[in-house]
Amino acid sequence: MSALRLKAVRCGVAALGFALAIMISVAWFDRPVSLYAARLHLYAGILDSAPVRSPVLVFIAAIAVLWGGFAARSRKRLTPLVASLARSAAVAGLAVSWAVCVTEFLLKPIFGRTSPEQFLQDRTYAFHWFSEGALAGSFPSGHAAQIVAIASVFWAEQPRSRGLCVIAVGCVSVALIVAEKHFLSDIIAGGLVGIGAGGLIRRLELLFPN
């Protein structure tokens, strides 16, 4: 079996694993996890604040792409480490942009899933296919997709950052559940989108040569 075919098989198996985890979570874990998180009351005044709700990662991604572009033009004046970090940051920035487009403009309107906030209010728990709106845009998590897109790029290109990647993804995931913004399956699905976005942009090596 060729290396390319083997990689395709591994990607397919990973995607099936994510799909199975999402279905299991939807069926058995989403509601009890959300109910438990709601009893903690840890989100008030912090995770609902304006700075947290704003698209911070999108702004950071834009800055990263600009920095990467500047670094590409100034490679001879940069150390190899800084140039490598700039390239990874730019790739991650584009991966975030791709993840945002896929989640916000394609997947959320298709699935039309009700949010944990509505579930906690009236126990509504459903997918309203091809429905838009604030209360029908929970699946998949855009924030999870963005942070995983960043982490997947740095995980692959900057091995020393892997511990930080795990911490960042874990903190954001827990925060989204505690803040009653997403179900567990939303975050798993967002992670799948983020990994796909990071992998896709990393394949565009002609734009970001080593």
N, C-alpha and C positions, 0 to 999 in steps of 0.2 A: 504494500500500500504506500502510495507516494505521501510525502510530507504534507502537501496541500490537501489531499483527500483526508488524511488523518486529522488535520486541523479542522476541516469541515465537520467530520464526525464528532469531534470533541465539542465544537460549538453547538451542534444539534443536540447532543446529549445534555449540555448545560442549559440550553433553552427549554428542553423538556423538563428538566429538573426545576427550573424557575416556574414553569407553568403548573407543575404538580404542586409546588409549594404555595402558589397563589390560590389554587382551587381548595387545598386543604385549609388555608387560612380563612378564605371566604366562608367555608362551611362550618368551621369549628372554633377558630381563634379570634376573629375580628371583633365580634360582639363582647365576649368576656374581657378581652384586653382593654377595649374602650371603656367598658363599665368600671373596670378596676382603676384605670387611669383617671377617670372622672372623679373617683372618690378621693384621690390624692390632693386635688385642688392646688397644684403647683404652678399652674400657668398664669394666674391672675397678675396683671400688671407687668409681666415680663415678656412672655411669648406672644401676647396680644398687642404689644406696643408697636407704634408706627415703624421704628427702625427695623424691627424684626420682620414685620409683614412686608416691607418693601423688597423689591427684587435685588438684594445686595449682591448675590452671586453673578447676576447679569452685568452689573456695573463693574465688578471685579474682572469678569471675563473680557469686557471691552478694553479695560486697561491692559490686561495681559496680552491681548492680541496686538495692541499698539506697541507695547514693550517688545514683543517678539519681532514685530516688523522693524523697529529701530535696531534691535540687536542683529537682525539679518543684514542690515546695511552697514553695521559697524563691527563685523566679526573680527577683523584684524586688531581692533582696539580692546577687545574683551578677553578675559581669561576663559579657558575652555569650560570651566564650571559654570560661570555666569552665562556664557553662550548656550550651554546645554539647558540650564534652568529657563532661560528666556524662550528657547524653542519649545520646551515642554509646557510652559505657561501659555504660549500662544496656541498650541494644539489643544490644550485643555479649554481655553477660552472659546475656540470654535466648536469644541465638543459640547460645551454648555449651551451655546446658541442653537445647535442642532437639537439637543435634548429638549430645550424650551419649545421649539417649533413643533416637534413631534408630539409632546405631551399636551400643550395648550391648544394647538390648532387642529390636531388630528384625533388623538386617542380620547381625550376627555369628552369632546362632543359625541364621539361614537358610543362610548360606554355609558355616559350620563349617570354616574353613580352618585347616590345621595351621600352627604358628608356625615361624619361622626356627630357633629353638632346637632343635625336634624334627628339622627338616631337617638341621641340622648334626650331630646325633647319629646318626641312622640313615637319612638321605637320604629320609625320608618327605616327599612334596610332593604334596598333594592337597586337594581340597575335599570335606568330608564333610557333605553337605547336611542341614540341620536337626539338627545335632549341637552340643551345648554343652560347655563345659569350658575350662580354662585352655589346653590344647593345641589347641583348635579354635576359637579366637576371634581370629584374626589379621586377618581381612578384614571391613570396612575398619578402618584405624587410627583409634581414638578420639582419640588425642592430636593427630593430624594434622587431624582434623575440627574439634577445638576451636580450635586455633591459627588455622586458616584461617577459621573462623567469625568470630573476633575481627578478623583482618586484613581480611576482606572488608568488614566494617562500617566500620572506620576508613579503609580505602582509598576507600570511596565518600563518606564524610561528612567526613573530615579529610585532605584531599589532602597536607598537609605531612608527614603521618606515613607516606607510602607507602614511603619508603626503609626506615624502621624495620620496616614490615610485611614487606617482602621479606626482610630480615635475620632476623627472628624465625621466619618460616616455613621459611627455608632451614636455620637452625641446628637447629630441632626435627626437621626431616625427616632431616638427616644424623645427628643423635644417635640417632634411632629405628633407623636402619639399622646404625650402628656398634654400638649396644647389642644387636643381634641380636633386636630386639623385633618388627620388621615387615619385610616385603618391600617392594620399591619400589612394586609395584602396590597394596599396602595403603595406602600413603601417598597415591598418586594418587586412589584411591577415597575416602579420608578427606577429601582436598581438595575433591572434588566434593560430598560431603555438607556440608562446612563452608560452601562457597559457597551451596549451596541453603538452608542454615539461616540464614545472614546475610541473603540476599535475602528470604526469607519473613518474618522478623521485621521487617525494614525496611519491609515493606509495611503493617505494622500501625501506621500513622501516627496513628491515633486514640488509641492508648495513649501515644504520645510526640509530642505536637504541637510544632511549631517555635515 
